[in-house]
C-alpha cells in the first residue's frame, strides 16, 4: 500500500492519477482491486446538497463611535448578537424579516440566511442594520451601513452538522400532498425523495471514521476547510449491514472554512415550498484506502 509521502511526491511532480469515487467503481470492475490500488493515487469523494445546520460568524470591525450590537439584521435577515460587540452569527435557515412564511401555504420562502451567505460569497453589497442600548464604552445606539465580504474582518463558515453519512428516503402515504425539507411529496406514495451522494458520499466511503475525523482537511465550497468536531446528532453506533454500512443517519461532520476563499457556484441559498430556506453546499471529505475499500488519499 502506498504511503502518504509517496502519494504527495506524485502529486507534486504532476504524475498522480486522480479519479472520482464514481469513476473508480468502473476502474475496479475492469482492472481489479489490487491493480486499481497500485495504479490510482487519489480518489475524491463529494456531496452537494442542502445543509440546514450551517451558518457563519461575521466580524464587522468597530464603527466610530463604537456600538455593541444587541439586535442586528443583514439584508433584513436576523442575525444572532449574543457575542462580543460586533460579532454576529448568521444561520442559513433564518427567514427574512416580514416573510409571510406559511401563512398562505405552501409558502414560497423566497429569501433567508442561506441566500445571504450566497450573496456574501458572490461579493454582493448588503445592508447591515443594528440597534443597541448604549453603554459608556459603546455609546452608539443605531447603525445602518452597507458592506461586502471584503469589508469584513472575518467571514467564517461554521457548520455544526453537515454530510450525513446516510439518510432516509421520504414517501407520503396520506391522501394529500405534503411539503417537507425532503421536498414535495405526492399522495399515495406517487413519488419518493432522497438526499445522498451515494458512492460519492464522504462518510459512506469511510464507514467507521478511520481517517475522516477531527482535524481532517477538506475542500469546502472551493476553500480549504477542516472538520472541527463530530457533527451534532452524530450517532455512529447504530445498526449496520454486514459490510459495515449504517442503516440509519449515523455519522455527521462539523465543518469550518474561510468564506472569503469560497466559490459562489458551491454556496447556494435554496427555498423549499411549504417548509423554509436552507443552504446547498459543496463539501467533499477525504480518506486513504485500506485492503477492502478504495477511497481517498489526503495530499
Secondary structure, 3 states (H helix, E strand, C coil): CCCHHHHHHHHHCCCCCEEEHHHHHHHHHHHCHHHHHHHCCEEECCCEEECCECEEEEECCCCCCCCCCCEEEECCEEEECCCCCCEEEEECCCEECCCCCCCCCCCCCCCEHHHHHHHHHCCCCEEEEEECCCCCCCCCCEEEEEECHHHCCEEEEEEEEECCCCCCCECCCCCCCEEECCEEECHHHCCCECCCCHHHCCCCCCCCCCCCCCCCEEEECCEEEEEEEECCCCCCCCCECCCCCECCCCCCEEEEEEHHHCCHHHEEEEEECCCEEEEEEEEECCCCCCCCCCCCCCC
